[in-house]
Amino acid sequence: LEPLDIYIMPQWSYDYSKMAPADPGSRWKFTRFDFYQARAPWGPWSLFHHQDYDAEGFYNPGIPAKFISEDGRKLWIFTAGNPPDAKYYRLNMIPVELRLDV
């Protein structure tokens, strides 16, 4: 995010602790996004936020440069998945607004 002079790296994982043992398909229904920041692309990276999505099967988040505001504080995360309200697997777009501690 050039206007903020930081790099942001989204990562994802499934929370297997919430998996129902009797339902093997539940293993991909609880997603966690972790957001890391650094001043340079080689790091060091530090975790600044995590977001849990219960009952959402999201994965592989990305932040397309085209959908970042000029001030760098508003952006969209594009992620694939099959949330429970969707009949089909699809692309999902999640709006994000960064609040900075000054």
C-alpha positions in Angstrom: 0.0 0.0 0.0 2.1 2.8 -1.3 0.3 5.7 0.3 0.8 4.1 3.7 4.3 3.0 3.0 3.5 -0.6 4.1 3.2 -4.0 2.6 0.3 -6.2 3.6 0.2 -10.0 3.2 -3.0 -11.9 3.8 -2.8 -15.5 4.7 -5.5 -18.1 5.4 -6.0 -21.3 7.3 -8.9 -23.6 8.3 -9.7 -23.9 12.0 -9.7 -27.7 12.5 -10.6 -27.3 16.2 -14.1 -26.4 15.1 -14.5 -29.4 12.8 -17.3 -31.8 13.6 -15.7 -35.3 13.8 -18.9 -36.8 12.4 -18.8 -34.4 9.4 -15.6 -34.6 7.4 -16.9 -31.9 5.1 -16.9 -29.4 8.0 -13.1 -29.1 7.9 -13.2 -26.3 5.3 -16.1 -24.4 6.8 -14.2 -22.3 9.4 -11.7 -20.0 7.9 -9.2 -17.6 9.5 -7.5 -14.8 7.7 -4.3 -13.5 9.2 -2.9 -10.1 8.0 0.8 -9.3 8.3 2.5 -6.0 7.6 6.1 -5.0 6.8 8.0 -2.0 5.6 9.8 -4.0 3.0 8.7 -7.0 0.9 11.4 -9.2 2.6 10.1 -8.3 6.1 10.4 -8.6 8.9 6.6 -9.4 8.9 4.3 -8.9 11.9 0.8 -10.0 12.5 -1.6 -7.0 12.9 -5.0 -8.6 12.6 -6.8 -11.9 12.3 -10.4 -12.4 11.2 -12.4 -15.6 11.8 -15.2 -16.6 9.4 -17.3 -19.2 11.0 -19.3 -21.3 8.5 -17.5 -19.6 5.6 -15.3 -21.7 3.3 -13.0 -19.0 2.1 -9.4 -19.5 1.0 -6.5 -17.9 -0.9 -7.3 -14.2 -0.3 -5.8 -11.6 -2.5 -5.7 -7.8 -2.6 -5.9 -6.6 -6.2 -4.2 -3.2 -6.7 -7.0 -2.0 -8.8 -9.4 -2.1 -5.8 -7.3 -0.1 -3.4 -8.3 3.5 -2.6 -5.9 6.4 -3.3 -5.2 6.9 0.4 -4.6 3.1 0.8 -7.1 2.7 3.6 -10.0 1.1 1.7 -9.5 -2.0 -0.3 -11.2 -5.2 -1.4 -10.1 -8.7 -0.6 -10.9 -11.2 -3.4 -11.3 -14.8 -2.1 -12.6 -18.1 -3.5 -15.0 -20.3 -1.6 -18.4 -21.6 -1.1 -20.2 -19.8 1.8 -23.3 -21.5 3.2 -25.7 -19.0 1.6 -24.4 -19.7 -1.9 -25.6 -22.6 -4.0 -22.3 -22.7 -5.9 -18.6 -22.2 -5.5 -17.8 -18.6 -6.3 -15.5 -15.6 -6.2 -16.3 -13.5 -3.0 -15.3 -9.8 -2.6 -14.9 -8.5 1.0 -14.6 -4.7 1.6 -12.0 -3.7 4.1 -11.2 -0.4 5.8 -7.9 0.0 7.6 -7.8 1.9 10.8 -4.4 3.1 11.7 -3.0 3.7 15.2 -1.2 7.0 15.1 
